[in-house]
Amino acid sequence: MKEETMRERVVNLSREVEEEITPILKKIDEISLYNSEKVLNAFQKYQIAEVHFNSTTGYGYGDIGREATENVFKEVLGAEDAIVRSQFISGSHALTVTLFALLRPGDTLLSISGKPYDTLEEVIGIKENASSLKSYQIEYEQIDLLNDDFQYEQIKKKLAEKKIKVIEIQRSKGYSTRKSISLEKVEKVIQTIREIDQEVIIMIDNCYCEFVGKEEPLKIGADIIVGSLIKNLGGGIAPNGAYVAGRKDLITLVADRLTVPGEGKEVGPTLGINRSLLQGLFMAPSVVASSLKTAVFASRMLEKLGYKVEPLYKEERTDIVQNIYFGNPEDLIAYCQGIQKGSPIDSHSLPLPWDMPGYEDKVIMAAGAFTAGSSIELSCDGPLRAPYIAYQQGGLTYEYGKLGVMKAVEYLLEKGKNHD
Ligand SMILES: *Cc1c(COP(=O)(O)O)cnc(C)c1O
């Protein structure tokens, strides 16, 4: 009998996986439909029209497309107000502006989900920087997660003994090995916080979590949420930018910090991107669903090949990130290179582990995306340290996501450590 080729082996495996995951994919479609209806209703409520695709230059006064876009985001996220701008150069920048807007010298910031995302270390002053919050005498304290849950008693104790200005909760795991935090847990911890302190501002780093479930954190009592537009809510169409949404008084502070005190949201030219931001949000429920399906597919494929994966394909998801524990550098590198080979852009370049500013270990990054750095498009990266975890996310369509993962698995089997 003819020996099956590697490609045939992967195709056969993917058929088995596809059958197993069908019920999961159906659930994802249900959530996508629910979120699509929310988006559609918001477009209709604010009577979005072609005129809103026009934009401004210069100071950006009277930009009705910008206002309409922010109204639609506000409505979809269940916020009193929102600021959605390309002048936020990234999610990290929006988080930075928000922290500097909310905190004053002598105030304390408390993270209750452990160490925040890597890029915030110098912002907060965990790592020295002359422009950090710490340099303005803003204190930072941290309560770690325990067994992937909040330490409710410790949080209560801290709030009872010290006045905290802002509590930060990061839902997605970042480059850590913990699980991402479900909305149910966030709701429970917010209730716990409010038993003790009704004033502390609860801020959520919502990166990678939008539209994964039916509700967003403002619905369950968070005060302000932040996310990137080259992730979920940009729908793969927004060319850059980020949003901050929540209580009106807090959004005013953020706007005055981003632009000019006293000018706030009234300025900021949109330079031709209103249409892309609106269309990106319109596509986002479906694109997030495609990313989730791609993650579920990858999870089951790699699990069947004997790798530890998190989340498991059947597990409830909170974000679009899939972890694969490769256990050795060869397999991690081969898989990431395979993802690159399966991408539409730069499929001919081979990513290599490299030193990155802000990271201790070398990192390998696969990203063959239309938008540089976009991680709502299929992308995969991992630091070169044990246990050699790949962080995979994105997929503009399930078909392309699946094809990318199949290519990566094929390359892994050919070039990885245990190739036969
Ligand atoms: C991506 C991410 C950020 C930062 O977003 P950038 O746009 O890459 O700066 C912050 N927090 C979390 C949890 C993220 O996943």
The ligand as a Gaussian input file, in Angstrom:
#p B3LYP/6-31G(d) Opt

LIG

0 1
 C       -2.070000      43.104000      23.213000
 C       -2.306000      43.406000      24.617000
 C       -2.011000      44.653000      25.152000
 C       -1.326000      45.746000      24.393000
 O       -1.826000      46.001000      23.156000
 P       -0.849000      46.550000      22.004000
 O       -1.827000      47.083000      21.020000
 O       -0.081000      45.385000      21.504000
 O        0.003000      47.592000      22.596000
 C       -2.299000      44.877000      26.474000
 N       -2.830000      43.917000      27.236000
 C       -3.125000      42.695000      26.760000
 C       -3.715000      41.667000      27.666000
 C       -2.879000      42.400000      25.434000
 O       -3.165000      41.191000      24.970000

